[in-house]
């Protein structure tokens, strides 16, 4: 089982391949990213491969709104590092106990993410085409 190091991210620290950043403020608290957020926790793993595997677990927890139950604050909700540490490690071990199912889910999530990016690019192109057509129409 992985033994990650979880700390609060400092602005002056250097990003590495074996780290994942978890957003700690706002309604998207718990959202993972491979580059640093302003208000985030940094989770450091022993290898890049381990970080990639765990990234998708954290991503699935975020998409399932798992962290919403631990948010504090009335104006800007935030996730405390203590709550994150206390609940992340047991959930991680539970999810990794069935590695075969975990790999299937990671592959499905990766495919969905690729398709989502393709759809976003298509929407951008459609909007550009719409603007071009309308701009040409009004120039007449």
GUDORO-70760 format. One record per atom (N, C-alpha, C): residue number from 1; x, y, z; atom name; residue in one letter. Coordinates in Angstrom, 2 decimals, decimal comma, always signed. Atoms other than C-alpha are relative to their C-alpha. Layout:
BEGIN
+-----+---------+---------+---------+------+------+
| pos |      xx |      yy |      zz | site | code |
+-----+---------+---------+---------+------+------+
| NUM |       X |       Y |       Z |   CA |    a |
...
+-----+---------+---------+---------+------+------+
This chain:
BEGIN
+-----+---------+---------+---------+------+------+
| pos |      xx |      yy |      zz | site | code |
+-----+---------+---------+---------+------+------+
|   1 |   +0,83 |   -1,18 |   +0,00 |    N |    x |
|   1 |   +0,00 |   +0,00 |   +0,00 |   CA |    x |
|   1 |   +0,88 |   +1,25 |   +0,00 |    C |    x |
|   2 |   -0,79 |   -1,22 |   +0,06 |    N |    x |
|   2 |   +1,26 |   +3,49 |   -0,79 |   CA |    x |
|   2 |   +0,00 |   +0,73 |   +1,35 |    C |    x |
|   3 |   -0,13 |   -0,78 |   -1,22 |    N |    x |
|   3 |   +2,47 |   +5,71 |   +2,01 |   CA |    x |
|   3 |   +0,33 |   +1,45 |   -0,41 |    C |    x |
|   4 |   -0,27 |   -1,34 |   +0,49 |    N |    x |
|   4 |   +2,03 |   +9,28 |   +0,70 |   CA |    x |
|   4 |   +0,31 |   +0,98 |   +1,13 |    C |    x |
|   5 |   -0,27 |   -1,10 |   -0,92 |    N |    x |
|   5 |   +3,32 |  +12,42 |   +2,39 |   CA |    x |
|   5 |   -0,94 |   +1,13 |   -0,39 |    C |    x |
|   6 |   +1,00 |   -1,03 |   +0,27 |    N |    x |
|   6 |   +0,58 |  +15,06 |   +2,68 |   CA |    x |
|   6 |   +0,38 |   +1,26 |   +0,77 |    C |    x |
|   7 |   -0,37 |   -1,28 |   -0,60 |    N |    x |
|   7 |   +1,49 |  +18,71 |   +3,32 |   CA |    x |
|   7 |   -0,81 |   +1,12 |   -0,67 |    C |    x |
|   8 |   +0,59 |   -1,19 |   +0,61 |    N |    x |
|   8 |   +0,10 |  +22,17 |   +2,67 |   CA |    x |
|   8 |   +0,99 |   +0,52 |   -1,03 |    C |    x |
|   9 |   -0,87 |   -0,48 |   +1,08 |    N |    x |
|   9 |   +1,47 |  +23,50 |   -0,63 |   CA |    x |
|   9 |   +0,52 |   +1,41 |   +0,30 |    C |    x |
|  10 |   -0,63 |   -1,31 |   -0,13 |    N |    x |
|  10 |   +3,90 |  +26,43 |   -0,42 |   CA |    x |
|  10 |   +0,29 |   +0,53 |   -1,40 |    C |    x |
|  11 |   -0,15 |   -0,60 |   +1,32 |    N |    x |
|  11 |   +4,12 |  +28,84 |   -3,34 |   CA |    x |
|  11 |   +1,42 |   -0,13 |   -0,56 |    C |    x |
|  12 |   -1,39 |   +0,04 |   +0,45 |    N |    x |
|  12 |   +7,93 |  +28,72 |   -3,48 |   CA |    x |
|  12 |   +0,54 |   -1,41 |   -0,25 |    C |    x |
|  13 |   -0,48 |   +1,37 |   +0,19 |    N |    x |
|  13 |   +8,17 |  +24,91 |   -3,59 |   CA |    x |
|  13 |   -0,05 |   -0,41 |   -1,47 |    C |    x |
|  14 |   -0,15 |   +0,47 |   +1,38 |    N |    x |
|  14 |   +9,10 |  +23,07 |   -6,79 |   CA |    x |
|  14 |   -0,95 |   -1,17 |   -0,26 |    C |    x |
|  15 |   +0,89 |   +1,10 |   +0,41 |    N |    x |
|  15 |   +6,61 |  +20,82 |   -8,62 |   CA |    x |
|  15 |   +0,83 |   -1,17 |   -0,52 |    C |    x |
|  16 |   -0,68 |   +1,21 |   +0,46 |    N |    x |
|  16 |   +7,74 |  +17,23 |   -9,21 |   CA |    x |
|  16 |   -1,00 |   -0,94 |   -0,65 |    C |    x |
|  17 |   +0,85 |   +0,96 |   +0,70 |    N |    x |
|  17 |   +6,40 |  +14,34 |  -11,28 |   CA |    x |
|  17 |   -0,75 |   -0,93 |   +0,96 |    C |    x |
|  18 |   +0,61 |   +0,95 |   -0,94 |    N |    x |
|  18 |   +5,58 |  +12,24 |   -8,20 |   CA |    x |
|  18 |   -0,93 |   +0,69 |   +1,00 |    C |    x |
|  19 |   +0,88 |   -0,75 |   -0,89 |    N |    x |
|  19 |   +3,27 |  +14,88 |   -6,66 |   CA |    x |
|  19 |   -1,36 |   +0,25 |   -0,65 |    C |    x |
|  20 |   +1,35 |   -0,36 |   +0,42 |    N |    x |
|  20 |   -0,46 |  +15,55 |   -6,88 |   CA |    x |
|  20 |   -0,44 |   +1,14 |   +0,91 |    C |    x |
|  21 |   +0,48 |   -1,14 |   -0,76 |    N |    x |
|  21 |   -2,06 |  +18,81 |   -5,79 |   CA |    x |
|  21 |   -1,52 |   -0,11 |   +0,14 |    C |    x |
|  22 |   +1,42 |   +0,13 |   -0,31 |    N |    x |
|  22 |   -5,48 |  +18,78 |   -4,12 |   CA |    x |
|  22 |   -0,51 |   +1,37 |   +0,44 |    C |    x |
|  23 |   +0,58 |   -1,29 |   -0,34 |    N |    x |
|  23 |   -7,57 |  +21,96 |   -4,04 |   CA |    x |
|  23 |   -0,64 |   -0,08 |   +1,38 |    C |    x |
|  24 |   +0,50 |   +0,04 |   -1,37 |    N |    x |
|  24 |   -8,45 |  +22,85 |   -0,46 |   CA |    x |
|  24 |   -1,05 |   +1,05 |   +0,33 |    C |    x |
|  25 |   +0,99 |   -1,05 |   -0,28 |    N |    x |
|  25 |  -10,77 |  +25,87 |   -0,77 |   CA |    x |
|  25 |   -1,02 |   +0,06 |   -1,12 |    C |    x |
|  26 |   +1,08 |   -0,15 |   +0,97 |    N |    x |
|  26 |  -14,11 |  +26,37 |   -2,47 |   CA |    x |
|  26 |   -0,80 |   -1,28 |   -0,13 |    C |    x |
|  27 |   +0,87 |   +1,16 |   +0,18 |    N |    x |
|  27 |  -16,82 |  +24,00 |   -3,61 |   CA |    x |
|  27 |   +0,66 |   -1,13 |   -0,78 |    C |    x |
|  28 |   -0,75 |   +1,03 |   +0,71 |    N |    x |
|  28 |  -14,28 |  +22,12 |   -5,75 |   CA |    x |
|  28 |   +1,10 |   -0,59 |   +0,86 |    C |    x |
|  29 |   -1,01 |   +0,56 |   -0,90 |    N |    x |
|  29 |  -12,24 |  +21,15 |   -2,70 |   CA |    x |
|  29 |   +0,09 |   -1,51 |   -0,22 |    C |    x |
|  30 |   -0,24 |   +1,41 |   +0,26 |    N |    x |
|  30 |  -10,68 |  +17,74 |   -3,23 |   CA |    x |
|  30 |   +0,35 |   -0,26 |   -1,44 |    C |    x |
|  31 |   -0,31 |   +0,17 |   +1,42 |    N |    x |
|  31 |  -10,09 |  +18,33 |   -6,95 |   CA |    x |
|  31 |   +1,51 |   -0,19 |   -0,18 |    C |    x |
|  32 |   -1,43 |   +0,23 |   +0,22 |    N |    x |
|  32 |   -6,75 |  +16,82 |   -8,02 |   CA |    x |
|  32 |   +0,49 |   +0,67 |   -1,26 |    C |    x |
|  33 |   -0,65 |   -0,54 |   +1,19 |    N |    x |
|  33 |   -4,33 |  +18,35 |  -10,49 |   CA |    x |
|  33 |   +1,48 |   -0,31 |   +0,09 |    C |    x |
|  34 |   -1,42 |   +0,33 |   +0,02 |    N |    x |
|  34 |   -0,79 |  +17,62 |  -11,57 |   CA |    x |
|  34 |   +0,88 |   +1,24 |   +0,08 |    C |    x |
|  35 |   -0,71 |   -1,25 |   -0,21 |    N |    x |
|  35 |   +0,20 |  +21,29 |  -11,42 |   CA |    x |
|  35 |   -0,58 |   +0,68 |   +1,24 |    C |    x |
|  36 |   +0,37 |   -0,57 |   -1,29 |    N |    x |
|  36 |   -0,01 |  +23,44 |   -8,31 |   CA |    x |
|  36 |   -1,20 |   +0,94 |   -0,07 |    C |    x |
|  37 |   +1,08 |   -0,95 |   -0,24 |    N |    x |
|  37 |   -3,15 |  +25,24 |   -7,15 |   CA |    x |
|  37 |   +0,51 |   +1,03 |   +1,00 |    C |    x |
|  38 |   -0,36 |   -1,00 |   -1,00 |    N |    x |
|  38 |   -2,94 |  +28,41 |   -5,06 |   CA |    x |
|  38 |   -0,29 |   -0,51 |   +1,40 |    C |    x |
|  39 |   +0,39 |   +0,51 |   -1,31 |    N |    x |
|  39 |   -4,83 |  +26,92 |   -2,10 |   CA |    x |
|  39 |   -0,11 |   -1,52 |   -0,12 |    C |    x |
|  40 |   +0,04 |   +1,44 |   +0,20 |    N |    x |
|  40 |   -3,92 |  +23,26 |   -2,10 |   CA |    x |
|  40 |   +0,89 |   -0,75 |   +0,98 |    C |    x |
|  41 |   -0,87 |   +0,94 |   -0,70 |    N |    x |
|  41 |   -2,41 |  +20,27 |   -0,39 |   CA |    x |
|  41 |   +0,87 |   -0,65 |   -1,06 |    C |    x |
|  42 |   -0,85 |   +0,75 |   +0,91 |    N |    x |
|  42 |   +0,50 |  +18,47 |   -1,98 |   CA |    x |
|  42 |   +0,16 |   -1,40 |   +0,58 |    C |    x |
|  43 |   -0,13 |   +1,40 |   -0,40 |    N |    x |
|  43 |   +0,55 |  +14,68 |   -1,85 |   CA |    x |
|  43 |   +1,18 |   -0,55 |   -0,79 |    C |    x |
|  44 |   -1,22 |   +0,50 |   +0,63 |    N |    x |
|  44 |   +3,98 |  +13,20 |   -2,56 |   CA |    x |
|  44 |   +0,06 |   -1,51 |   +0,12 |    C |    x |
|  45 |   -0,09 |   +1,46 |   +0,05 |    N |    x |
|  45 |   +4,41 |   +9,57 |   -3,61 |   CA |    x |
|  45 |   +1,43 |   -0,41 |   -0,30 |    C |    x |
|  46 |   -1,36 |   +0,49 |   +0,21 |    N |    x |
|  46 |   +7,47 |   +7,37 |   -3,98 |   CA |    x |
|  46 |   +0,39 |   -0,07 |   -1,48 |    C |    x |
|  47 |   -0,31 |   +0,08 |   +1,43 |    N |    x |
|  47 |   +7,18 |   +7,13 |   -7,79 |   CA |    x |
|  47 |   -1,06 |   +0,71 |   -0,82 |    C |    x |
|  48 |   +0,93 |   -0,66 |   +0,92 |    N |    x |
|  48 |   +5,54 |   +8,78 |  -10,77 |   CA |    x |
|  48 |   -1,17 |   -0,92 |   -0,33 |    C |    x |
|  49 |   +1,05 |   +0,97 |   +0,32 |    N |    x |
|  49 |   +3,59 |   +5,59 |  -11,58 |   CA |    x |
|  49 |   -1,03 |   -0,10 |   +1,12 |    C |    x |
|  50 |   +0,89 |   +0,05 |   -1,17 |    N |    x |
|  50 |   +2,16 |   +5,44 |   -8,06 |   CA |    x |
|  50 |   -0,86 |   +1,26 |   +0,05 |    C |    x |
|  51 |   +0,74 |   -1,26 |   +0,01 |    N |    x |
|  51 |   +1,16 |   +9,10 |   -8,31 |   CA |    x |
|  51 |   -1,08 |   -0,01 |   -1,07 |    C |    x |
|  52 |   +0,99 |   +0,08 |   +1,09 |    N |    x |
|  52 |   -0,61 |   +8,46 |  -11,63 |   CA |    x |
|  52 |   -1,16 |   -0,90 |   +0,38 |    C |    x |
|  53 |   +1,05 |   +0,93 |   -0,43 |    N |    x |
|  53 |   -2,54 |   +5,51 |  -10,19 |   CA |    x |
|  53 |   -0,90 |   +0,65 |   +1,04 |    C |    x |
|  54 |   +0,76 |   -0,61 |   -1,08 |    N |    x |
|  54 |   -3,61 |   +7,42 |   -7,09 |   CA |    x |
|  54 |   -0,74 |   +1,24 |   -0,48 |    C |    x |
|  55 |   +0,68 |   -1,17 |   +0,56 |    N |    x |
|  55 |   -4,50 |  +10,52 |   -9,14 |   CA |    x |
|  55 |   -1,43 |   -0,33 |   -0,39 |    C |    x |
|  56 |   +1,34 |   +0,36 |   +0,48 |    N |    x |
|  56 |   -7,45 |   +8,68 |  -10,66 |   CA |    x |
|  56 |   -0,92 |   -0,39 |   +1,15 |    C |    x |
|  57 |   +0,82 |   +0,27 |   -1,18 |    N |    x |
|  57 |   -8,63 |   +7,51 |   -7,26 |   CA |    x |
|  57 |   -0,48 |   +1,31 |   +0,62 |    C |    x |
|  58 |   +0,37 |   -1,30 |   -0,56 |    N |    x |
|  58 |   -8,58 |  +11,08 |   -5,96 |   CA |    x |
|  58 |   -1,00 |   +0,69 |   -0,92 |    C |    x |
|  59 |   +0,91 |   -0,58 |   +0,97 |    N |    x |
|  59 |  -10,29 |  +12,22 |   -9,15 |   CA |    x |
|  59 |   -1,41 |   -0,58 |   +0,16 |    C |    x |
|  60 |   +1,31 |   +0,63 |   -0,16 |    N |    x |
|  60 |  -13,10 |   +9,71 |   -8,65 |   CA |    x |
|  60 |   -0,66 |   +0,41 |   +1,31 |    C |    x |
|  61 |   +0,56 |   -0,49 |   -1,26 |    N |    x |
|  61 |  -13,53 |  +10,79 |   -5,01 |   CA |    x |
|  61 |   -0,54 |   +1,41 |   -0,16 |    C |    x |
|  62 |   +0,44 |   -1,38 |   +0,23 |    N |    x |
|  62 |  -13,77 |  +14,41 |   -6,12 |   CA |    x |
|  62 |   -1,29 |   +0,04 |   -0,83 |    C |    x |
|  63 |   +1,19 |   +0,03 |   +0,85 |    N |    x |
|  63 |  -16,29 |  +13,64 |   -8,89 |   CA |    x |
|  63 |   -1,22 |   -0,52 |   +0,74 |    C |    x |
|  64 |   +1,11 |   +0,57 |   -0,78 |    N |    x |
|  64 |  -18,42 |  +11,68 |   -6,41 |   CA |    x |
|  64 |   -0,38 |   +0,91 |   +1,18 |    C |    x |
|  65 |   +0,26 |   -0,95 |   -1,09 |    N |    x |
|  65 |  -18,44 |  +14,73 |   -4,05 |   CA |    x |
|  65 |   +0,27 |   -0,59 |   +1,38 |    C |    x |
|  66 |   -0,35 |   +0,64 |   -1,27 |    N |    x |
|  66 |  -16,85 |  +12,61 |   -1,31 |   CA |    x |
|  66 |   +0,42 |   +1,02 |   +1,05 |    C |    x |
|  67 |   -0,56 |   -0,96 |   -0,96 |    N |    x |
|  67 |  -15,17 |  +15,63 |   +0,30 |   CA |    x |
|  67 |   -1,00 |   +1,04 |   +0,46 |    C |    x |
|  68 |   +0,99 |   -1,01 |   -0,40 |    N |    x |
|  68 |  -18,33 |  +17,79 |   +0,53 |   CA |    x |
|  68 |   -0,43 |   -0,16 |   +1,46 |    C |    x |
|  69 |   +0,43 |   +0,23 |   -1,38 |    N |    x |
|  69 |  -19,25 |  +16,20 |   +3,85 |   CA |    x |
|  69 |   +1,01 |   +0,51 |   +1,02 |    C |    x |
|  70 |   -1,04 |   -0,45 |   -0,92 |    N |    x |
|  70 |  -15,96 |  +17,42 |   +5,37 |   CA |    x |
|  70 |   +0,32 |   +1,49 |   -0,15 |    C |    x |
|  71 |   -0,27 |   -1,42 |   +0,21 |    N |    x |
|  71 |  -16,11 |  +21,06 |   +4,18 |   CA |    x |
|  71 |   -0,43 |   +0,81 |   +1,21 |    C |    x |
|  72 |   +0,29 |   -0,92 |   -1,10 |    N |    x |
|  72 |  -16,04 |  +23,82 |   +6,82 |   CA |    x |
|  72 |   -0,07 |   +1,41 |   -0,57 |    C |    x |
|  73 |   +0,04 |   -1,39 |   +0,42 |    N |    x |
|  73 |  -16,73 |  +27,53 |   +6,58 |   CA |    x |
|  73 |   -1,34 |   +0,38 |   -0,57 |    C |    x |
|  74 |   +1,33 |   -0,43 |   +0,44 |    N |    x |
|  74 |  -19,83 |  +29,56 |   +5,86 |   CA |    x |
|  74 |   +0,04 |   +0,80 |   -1,30 |    C |    x |
|  75 |   -0,07 |   -0,80 |   +1,21 |    N |    x |
|  75 |  -18,69 |  +31,95 |   +3,13 |   CA |    x |
|  75 |   +0,77 |   -0,73 |   -1,09 |    C |    x |
|  76 |   -0,81 |   +0,79 |   +0,93 |    N |    x |
|  76 |  -15,87 |  +30,09 |   +1,40 |   CA |    x |
|  76 |   +0,30 |   -1,32 |   +0,68 |    C |    x |
|  77 |   -0,26 |   +1,29 |   -0,64 |    N |    x |
|  77 |  -15,94 |  +26,40 |   +2,24 |   CA |    x |
|  77 |   +1,43 |   -0,46 |   -0,25 |    C |    x |
|  78 |   -1,36 |   +0,50 |   +0,14 |    N |    x |
|  78 |  -12,59 |  +24,72 |   +2,80 |   CA |    x |
|  78 |   +0,11 |   -1,37 |   +0,66 |    C |    x |
|  79 |   -0,28 |   +1,33 |   -0,51 |    N |    x |
|  79 |  -11,19 |  +21,30 |   +3,55 |   CA |    x |
|  79 |   +1,25 |   +0,09 |   +0,87 |    C |    x |
|  80 |   -1,15 |   -0,03 |   -0,92 |    N |    x |
|  80 |   -8,91 |  +20,99 |   +6,58 |   CA |    x |
|  80 |   +0,94 |   -1,16 |   -0,33 |    C |    x |
|  81 |   -1,00 |   +1,03 |   +0,31 |    N |    x |
|  81 |   -5,68 |  +19,05 |   +6,08 |   CA |    x |
|  81 |   -0,16 |   -1,19 |   +0,94 |    C |    x |
|  82 |   +0,20 |   +1,09 |   -0,96 |    N |    x |
|  82 |   -6,41 |  +17,02 |   +9,23 |   CA |    x |
|  82 |   -1,13 |   -0,93 |   -0,48 |    C |    x |
|  83 |   +1,13 |   +0,79 |   +0,50 |    N |    x |
|  83 |   -9,78 |  +15,88 |   +7,80 |   CA |    x |
|  83 |   +0,40 |   -0,76 |   -1,26 |    C |    x |
|  84 |   -0,44 |   +0,66 |   +1,23 |    N |    x |
|  84 |   -8,16 |  +15,11 |   +4,45 |   CA |    x |
|  84 |   +0,87 |   -1,21 |   +0,32 |    C |    x |
|  85 |   -0,89 |   +1,11 |   -0,37 |    N |    x |
|  85 |   -5,41 |  +12,98 |   +6,01 |   CA |    x |
|  85 |   -0,76 |   -1,14 |   +0,66 |    C |    x |
|  86 |   +0,74 |   +1,00 |   -0,78 |    N |    x |
|  86 |   -7,79 |  +11,19 |   +8,37 |   CA |    x |
|  86 |   -0,89 |   -0,88 |   -0,89 |    C |    x |
|  87 |   +0,93 |   +0,74 |   +0,84 |    N |    x |
|  87 |  -10,17 |  +10,14 |   +5,59 |   CA |    x |
|  87 |   +0,60 |   -0,51 |   -1,30 |    C |    x |
|  88 |   -0,60 |   +0,39 |   +1,27 |    N |    x |
|  88 |   -7,88 |   +9,84 |   +2,56 |   CA |    x |
|  88 |   +0,69 |   -1,36 |   +0,05 |    C |    x |
|  89 |   -0,78 |   +1,24 |   -0,07 |    N |    x |
|  89 |   -5,56 |   +7,02 |   +3,66 |   CA |    x |
|  89 |   -0,91 |   -1,24 |   +0,13 |    C |    x |
|  90 |   +0,88 |   +1,18 |   -0,06 |    N |    x |
|  90 |   -8,34 |   +4,57 |   +4,75 |   CA |    x |
|  90 |   -0,78 |   -0,22 |   -1,29 |    C |    x |
|  91 |   +0,76 |   +0,13 |   +1,25 |    N |    x |
|  91 |  -10,36 |   +5,31 |   +1,60 |   CA |    x |
|  91 |   +0,92 |   -0,50 |   -1,11 |    C |    x |
|  92 |   -0,99 |   +0,44 |   +0,98 |    N |    x |
|  92 |   -7,24 |   +4,85 |   -0,52 |   CA |    x |
|  92 |   +0,27 |   -1,50 |   +0,13 |    C |    x |
|  93 |   -0,25 |   +1,42 |   -0,23 |    N |    x |
|  93 |   -6,49 |   +1,46 |   +1,06 |   CA |    x |
|  93 |   -1,21 |   -0,85 |   -0,38 |    C |    x |
|  94 |   +1,21 |   +0,72 |   +0,36 |    N |    x |
|  94 |  -10,10 |   +0,38 |   +0,63 |   CA |    x |
|  94 |   -0,15 |   -0,12 |   -1,52 |    C |    x |
|  95 |   +0,17 |   +0,01 |   +1,46 |    N |    x |
|  95 |  -10,16 |   +1,34 |   -3,06 |   CA |    x |
|  95 |   +1,09 |   -0,84 |   -0,68 |    C |    x |
|  96 |   -1,09 |   +0,76 |   +0,61 |    N |    x |
|  96 |   -6,78 |   -0,29 |   -3,78 |   CA |    x |
|  96 |   -0,06 |   -1,49 |   +0,33 |    C |    x |
|  97 |   +0,06 |   +1,41 |   -0,38 |    N |    x |
|  97 |   -7,77 |   -3,59 |   -2,15 |   CA |    x |
|  97 |   -0,47 |   -0,88 |   -1,17 |    C |    x |
|  98 |   +0,43 |   +0,74 |   +1,18 |    N |    x |
|  98 |   -9,46 |   -4,67 |   -5,40 |   CA |    x |
|  98 |   +0,67 |   +0,63 |   -1,22 |    C |    x |
|  99 |   -0,82 |   -0,63 |   +1,03 |    N |    x |
|  99 |   -6,73 |   -3,80 |   -7,91 |   CA |    x |
|  99 |   -0,53 |   -0,21 |   -1,41 |    C |    x |
| 100 |   +0,51 |   +0,29 |   +1,35 |    N |    x |
| 100 |   -8,35 |   -5,46 |  -10,95 |   CA |    x |
| 100 |   -1,14 |   +0,96 |   -0,35 |    C |    x |
| 101 |   +1,12 |   -0,92 |   +0,23 |    N |    x |
| 101 |  -11,55 |   -3,42 |  -10,62 |   CA |    x |
| 101 |   +0,53 |   +1,44 |   -0,09 |    C |    x |
| 102 |   -0,60 |   -1,33 |   +0,01 |    N |    x |
| 102 |   -9,44 |   -0,35 |   -9,90 |   CA |    x |
| 102 |   +0,60 |   +0,33 |   -1,37 |    C |    x |
| 103 |   -0,61 |   -0,22 |   +1,31 |    N |    x |
| 103 |   -7,51 |   -0,73 |  -13,17 |   CA |    x |
| 103 |   -1,06 |   +0,20 |   -1,09 |    C |    x |
| 104 |   +1,09 |   -0,17 |   +0,96 |    N |    x |
| 104 |  -10,75 |   -1,13 |  -15,16 |   CA |    x |
| 104 |   -0,61 |   +1,39 |   +0,12 |    C |    x |
| 105 |   +0,59 |   -1,31 |   -0,22 |    N |    x |
| 105 |  -12,17 |   +2,01 |  -13,61 |   CA |    x |
| 105 |   +0,94 |   +1,12 |   -0,45 |    C |    x |
| 106 |   -0,97 |   -1,01 |   +0,43 |    N |    x |
| 106 |   -8,97 |   +3,99 |  -14,24 |   CA |    x |
| 106 |   +0,01 |   +0,10 |   -1,53 |    C |    x |
| 107 |   +0,01 |   -0,02 |   +1,46 |    N |    x |
| 107 |   -8,98 |   +2,96 |  -17,91 |   CA |    x |
| 107 |   -1,25 |   +0,67 |   -0,53 |    C |    x |
| 108 |   +1,25 |   -0,62 |   +0,43 |    N |    x |
| 108 |  -12,63 |   +3,97 |  -18,27 |   CA |    x |
| 108 |   +0,04 |   +1,51 |   +0,24 |    C |    x |
| 109 |   -0,09 |   -1,44 |   -0,30 |    N |    x |
| 109 |  -11,98 |   +7,35 |  -16,58 |   CA |    x |
| 109 |   +0,95 |   +0,71 |   -0,96 |    C |    x |
| 110 |   -0,94 |   -0,61 |   +0,94 |    N |    x |
| 110 |   -8,99 |   +8,02 |  -18,83 |   CA |    x |
| 110 |   -0,63 |   +0,16 |   -1,38 |    C |    x |
| 111 |   +0,68 |   -0,08 |   +1,29 |    N |    x |
| 111 |  -11,04 |   +7,28 |  -21,95 |   CA |    x |
| 111 |   -1,03 |   +1,13 |   +0,01 |    C |    x |
| 112 |   +1,00 |   -1,06 |   -0,12 |    N |    x |
| 112 |  -13,83 |   +9,57 |  -20,74 |   CA |    x |
| 112 |   +0,67 |   +1,37 |   +0,00 |    C |    x |
| 113 |   -0,70 |   -1,29 |   -0,03 |    N |    x |
| 113 |  -11,34 |  +12,36 |  -20,02 |   CA |    x |
| 113 |   +0,52 |   +0,38 |   -1,39 |    C |    x |
| 114 |   -0,46 |   -0,28 |   +1,36 |    N |    x |
| 114 |   -9,85 |  +12,07 |  -23,52 |   CA |    x |
| 114 |   -1,16 |   +0,45 |   -0,87 |    C |    x |
| 115 |   +1,18 |   -0,38 |   +0,79 |    N |    x |
| 115 |  -13,31 |  +12,21 |  -25,09 |   CA |    x |
| 115 |   -0,52 |   +1,38 |   +0,41 |    C |    x |
| 116 |   +0,44 |   -1,31 |   -0,48 |    N |    x |
| 116 |  -14,24 |  +15,19 |  -22,91 |   CA |    x |
| 116 |   +0,86 |   +1,12 |   -0,59 |    C |    x |
| 117 |   -0,89 |   -1,00 |   +0,59 |    N |    x |
| 117 |  -11,18 |  +17,10 |  -24,14 |   CA |    x |
| 117 |   -0,27 |   +0,17 |   -1,49 |    C |    x |
| 118 |   +0,33 |   -0,09 |   +1,42 |    N |    x |
| 118 |  -12,06 |  +16,26 |  -27,76 |   CA |    x |
| 118 |   -1,29 |   +0,78 |   -0,21 |    C |    x |
| 119 |   +1,26 |   -0,73 |   +0,11 |    N |    x |
| 119 |  -15,61 |  +17,53 |  -27,24 |   CA |    x |
| 119 |   +0,20 |   +1,48 |   +0,28 |    C |    x |
| 120 |   -0,27 |   -1,40 |   -0,31 |    N |    x |
| 120 |  -14,30 |  +20,74 |  -25,68 |   CA |    x |
| 120 |   +0,67 |   +0,70 |   -1,18 |    C |    x |
| 121 |   -0,65 |   -0,57 |   +1,18 |    N |    x |
| 121 |  -12,04 |  +21,32 |  -28,70 |   CA |    x |
| 121 |   -1,01 |   +0,21 |   -1,11 |    C |    x |
| 122 |   +1,03 |   -0,12 |   +1,03 |    N |    x |
| 122 |  -14,98 |  +20,68 |  -31,01 |   CA |    x |
| 122 |   -0,93 |   +1,18 |   +0,29 |    C |    x |
| 123 |   +0,85 |   -1,13 |   -0,36 |    N |    x |
| 123 |  -17,14 |  +23,18 |  -29,11 |   CA |    x |
| 123 |   +0,69 |   +1,34 |   -0,27 |    C |    x |
| 124 |   -0,75 |   -1,23 |   +0,28 |    N |    x |
| 124 |  -14,41 |  +25,81 |  -29,40 |   CA |    x |
| 124 |   +0,00 |   +0,28 |   -1,49 |    C |    x |
| 125 |   +0,01 |   -0,17 |   +1,46 |    N |    x |
| 125 |  -14,19 |  +25,23 |  -33,16 |   CA |    x |
| 125 |   -1,38 |   +0,41 |   -0,50 |    C |    x |
| 126 |   +1,36 |   -0,36 |   +0,40 |    N |    x |
| 126 |  -17,99 |  +25,42 |  -33,52 |   CA |    x |
| 126 |   -0,29 |   +1,46 |   +0,33 |    C |    x |
| 127 |   +0,20 |   -1,41 |   -0,38 |    N |    x |
| 127 |  -18,08 |  +28,72 |  -31,64 |   CA |    x |
| 127 |   +0,79 |   +0,95 |   -0,89 |    C |    x |
| 128 |   -0,80 |   -0,82 |   +0,91 |    N |    x |
| 128 |  -15,27 |  +30,11 |  -33,81 |   CA |    x |
| 128 |   -0,66 |   +0,08 |   -1,37 |    C |    x |
| 129 |   +0,69 |   +0,00 |   +1,29 |    N |    x |
| 129 |  -17,15 |  +29,04 |  -36,95 |   CA |    x |
| 129 |   -1,24 |   +0,89 |   +0,05 |    C |    x |
| 130 |   +1,20 |   -0,84 |   -0,17 |    N |    x |
| 130 |  -20,32 |  +30,70 |  -35,64 |   CA |    x |
| 130 |   +0,37 |   +1,48 |   -0,04 |    C |    x |
| 131 |   -0,43 |   -1,40 |   +0,00 |    N |    x |
| 131 |  -18,46 |  +33,95 |  -34,98 |   CA |    x |
| 131 |   +0,42 |   +0,45 |   -1,39 |    C |    x |
| 132 |   -0,45 |   -0,33 |   +1,35 |    N |    x |
| 132 |  -16,88 |  +33,86 |  -38,43 |   CA |    x |
| 132 |   -1,19 |   +0,20 |   -0,93 |    C |    x |
| 133 |   +1,19 |   -0,10 |   +0,85 |    N |    x |
| 133 |  -20,22 |  +33,27 |  -40,15 |   CA |    x |
| 133 |   -0,77 |   +1,28 |   +0,32 |    C |    x |
| 134 |   +0,74 |   -1,21 |   -0,39 |    N |    x |
| 134 |  -21,92 |  +36,04 |  -38,17 |   CA |    x |
| 134 |   +0,77 |   +1,27 |   -0,37 |    C |    x |
| 135 |   -0,81 |   -1,16 |   +0,37 |    N |    x |
| 135 |  -19,04 |  +38,46 |  -38,74 |   CA |    x |
| 135 |   -0,08 |   +0,24 |   -1,50 |    C |    x |
| 136 |   +0,10 |   -0,11 |   +1,46 |    N |    x |
| 136 |  -19,16 |  +37,74 |  -42,49 |   CA |    x |
| 136 |   -1,39 |   +0,48 |   -0,40 |    C |    x |
| 137 |   +1,39 |   -0,36 |   +0,29 |    N |    x |
| 137 |  -22,95 |  +38,12 |  -42,51 |   CA |    x |
| 137 |   -0,24 |   +1,49 |   +0,23 |    C |    x |
| 138 |   +0,22 |   -1,41 |   -0,33 |    N |    x |
| 138 |  -22,86 |  +41,57 |  -40,88 |   CA |    x |
| 138 |   +0,90 |   +0,93 |   -0,81 |    C |    x |
| 139 |   -0,87 |   -0,84 |   +0,82 |    N |    x |
| 139 |  -20,09 |  +42,85 |  -43,18 |   CA |    x |
| 139 |   -0,65 |   +0,33 |   -1,34 |    C |    x |
| 140 |   +0,66 |   -0,22 |   +1,30 |    N |    x |
| 140 |  -22,41 |  +42,65 |  -46,21 |   CA |    x |
| 140 |   -0,74 |   +1,29 |   -0,04 |    C |    x |
+-----+---------+---------+---------+------+------+
